[in-house]
């Protein structure tokens, strides 16, 4: 009888853990949960400080190596300082091969629009909604952060999707969506389907709460490492990541000024740091930006 009870208890614990991974809140400390998306289940690596209660969620998007667990770990010091939770989804190669993660997979080869369930951006939105709901506060404030390919993902996400993020912070992306129609997607708004093209979308993009965080030493444009975008379209944006980020910000600022449109972007530079996700996330500039935005009024509560 005791053996049967022990076996039943063990099965119950396994079942409870599985249910928690599917529907319950993330555990305190390091953890991993699963979020169902239109492209299948996505693992999300999490961290909660022991004192986590009403703080924000830091959604962190990995780079080309798809090492979401490492990005979760990089963000733990910030989470402790802010009393924030970390959620780092992993976009696997099977569901989002090659550039499908960073570039969104929003258009087919013939230029027509993919079903939204195919987009990496849709999966990102599903992760945000699911994590907030599982934590019991769907309107909890949150930030979106990404480095390298994760920064590319968030730039393009912001170009075509709306969110209630207090701030979207992109660190050292290799390429950007420039706010112009004479450059084709994924480098500009040109040749996008009618649903995403046009001045209205560019205007919304320029008003988004987007912070471009650049390492001042991120000037290596060698392709030997295999992760520096060097296509002709990418090279039009600048000779290296630092130049591309500066050019992108200046292009947005200039267009907004010329049109008299709202401009929500910021540009911050981190002295002495190159293409290093850990150092960028834990830079003083990142910390100040997050703490400042954390103390700002929550736009969701103001009806925006």
N, C-alpha and C positions, 0 to 999 in steps of 0.2 A: 504493500500500500504506500509506504514512504517513497519507494522508487517511482511509483506512478504519480504521486503528488509532486515530486521533484521534477519529473519529466514534464508534467503539465505546467508547472511554474516556469520552467525553462522555455517551453513553447510560447507561453503567454508573454514572457519578456521579449522574445524575438519578434512576436507579432506586434507588440506595443511599439518596439523600436522601428519596425517597418512602417507602421501607421504614422508615427511621429515624423519619419523621413518624408512621407508623402503629404501630410496635412498639418502637422503641429508646428509650434514655434521652434526656432533653432536653439540648441543647448547653449548654456554658458560656456565660455572658453572656446576652444577650437571645435568645429563641427563640420558636418557635410549633410546637406539636404538635397532632395530631388524635386525639380519643378517640371510639371508636364507642360509642353508647348506643342504648337502645331507641327513642329519638326521632330517631335519625340521628347523623351525626358532629358533634361539638362542637369548635370550635377552643379551644385552651388556650394562653394566652400565658405564657411562662415566663422565669425568670431564675435563673441559678446563679452564685454568686461563684466566682472562680478557685480558692478554697481549699475549695469544697464537698466534703464527704466523708460524714460520718456525722450531719450536722445534720438538723434537722427540716424539714418542708415547710410553708410558709404558703399555705394555699388561700384566695384572696381573691375575694369575690363582689361583682360590680359593682352599680351602682344602676340607676335607670330608663333612663339613656341607653345602657346596654349597652356601655359603653366599657371592656371588660375590659383592653385594652392599657394604658389610662391607669392603671387600678388596679394593674396589674403594676408600672408605672413608679413609682407612689407608694410601693410597698412595698420598692423596691430598697435604700434606706438601712437599713431594718430588717434585711433579708436579709444585708447586709454585716456589720452588728454581731453578728448571731446565727450567722453561717455557715450560713444557711438557704437553701433553694430556695423560689422563688415560683411558684405555679401559679394562674392566673386564668382560669377557664373563661368563655366567652361564650355566654349563652343567647339565641339569636336570636329575632327577632320571628315568624318563620315557624313555628317549632316551639312557641314559648311566647308567643303574642300577648297583649298587654295585661297583665292582672294574673296570667296563668297562671304566670309565673316567680315572682313574690314570694309568691303565695298557694297555689302548689303544684299546682293543677289536679287535686285529689284526689277531688272529688265532682262528679257530673253535676248538671244543673239540677233533676232530680227527687229529689236527695238521696242517690242510690245511689253506691256507691264506684266510681271509675274504675279500670280495670286499672292496676297499679303502673307499667307501662312508660310510661304517659301522664304520670306525676307529674314535675314538675321536680325534686323531692327525690330520686327514683330516679336521674335523670340526674346529679345532684350526687354521689350515692354511687358511681355508676359511674366518674365522673371521679377521685374519690379513690382507689378501688381500682386503676384503670388506671395512674395516675401512680406510685403506690407500687410496683406490680409492675414497671413499666418501669425504675424506678430500682434494681431488684434487691433491695429490702428492703420486702416487704409489711407488715412490722410496724414500720417506721420511725415515730417520733413525728411528729405533725402537729397543726396548729391550723387552725380554721375562722374566717375573719374576713369581715365584710360591713358595708358602709356604706349607709345609706338603704334603698332597695329590697333591696339585698343583706343588710342587717340583718333586714328583714322575712322574707326567704327563710329565713335561718338560725334565726330564732325559731320559725317554723312547722316547719321541718325538725326542729328539736330536740323539738318537741311531738309529732311522730308517728314519728320515726325514731330509731334508736340508732346511735351511732358510737363509735369509740375515740379521738376527738379529745382531746388533753390539755386544751384549752379551746376554747369557742365564744365568740367576741367579736363582739357586735352593736353597731354604732355608729350612733346617731341614726336608728333606724327610725321611720317615720311612724305605724305601727300595730303592735299586738302580739296574740298569742293569750293572753288572760287566763285564768288557771287556774280557770275556773268554767263550769258547765254551763248557766247561764241566759243566756249570750250565744252566738249562733250562730257557727259557723266562717265566715269566717277570723278572727273577733275573739274567739272563745272556743271551748269544747269542745261547745257545744250543737248538737244535731241532726246530729252526726257519725254515720256508720254504726257498728253495734255493734262492729266490729273495732277502732275507734279511740276510742270513747266510754268514759266511765266513770272511776271513781276511780283505778283501777290506772294508767291512762295519765297522769292528772294528777299522781299521786304520782311516777311516773318522771320526768316533766317537771321537777318541783321539785327533784329530786335531781341533775339534769344539771349539768355544769360550765360554766355559762353566765355570761358577764360582760356587763353592760349598760354601755356606754361612752357618756356623754352630754356633748355640748357645752353649757356653761352659757349660751352666747349663742344657742342654737338655739331661739329663741322667736318667730320670724316665722311667723304662721299665715295669711298671705295666700295666696289660691289663684291669684293672677295668674300666678305662674311655672308653674303647672300640675302641680306635683309634691307639693303638700301635701294629704294625704287629709282631706277635709272632709265625708264622708258622716255621717249621724246616728249610725251605729254607731261610726265613728272618733271623732267628737266626744265620745262618752261616755267615752273613755279619757283625755281631757284637752284643754286649750285649745291646746297646741302640743307639739312633739316632746319638749322637756325635761320638761314636766309629765307627758306620757304615759309616758315612761321611768320617772320616779319612781313614778308610780301603779302601773305594772306590777310593779316590783320590790317595792313595799310590799304589793301584793296577794299575791304569791307568798310573801313572808316571813311575813305574817300567817297565811295558810292553813297553811303548814308548821308554824308554832308552835302553832296551835290543834289540829292533828291529831297533833303529835308526830312528824312525818315528817322525813327527812333533807332538808337544804336546801343545794344546791350553788351557788346564784347569788351573784354579787357585783355591786355598783354602783360605778362610778368616774365622776367628773365632771372635765371638762377646762375650766379657766377661760379665758374670753375667746374661745372658738371657737364658731362657729355651724355651719351645715350645709355643712361643707367636708371632703370625703373625704381629701384630701391632709393637711390639718392634723390631722385626727383620727388617721389612721394613723401619723403621725410625731410624735404627742404624747408627752410624757414619761410620761404615764399608760399609754399603750399599750405603750411600750417596757419599762417596769418590769414590767407584767403578763406580757408574753411572756417576758422574761428570767427572772422568778421561776418561771413555770410550766415553762420549759425545764429549769431545774435541779431541779425536783421529780421524784420517782420516776415512771417511766412506768407508767400503770395497765395497759397491755397486757402488760407483763412481770411484773405481779403477779397475773395470772390473773383480773382483773376484766372 
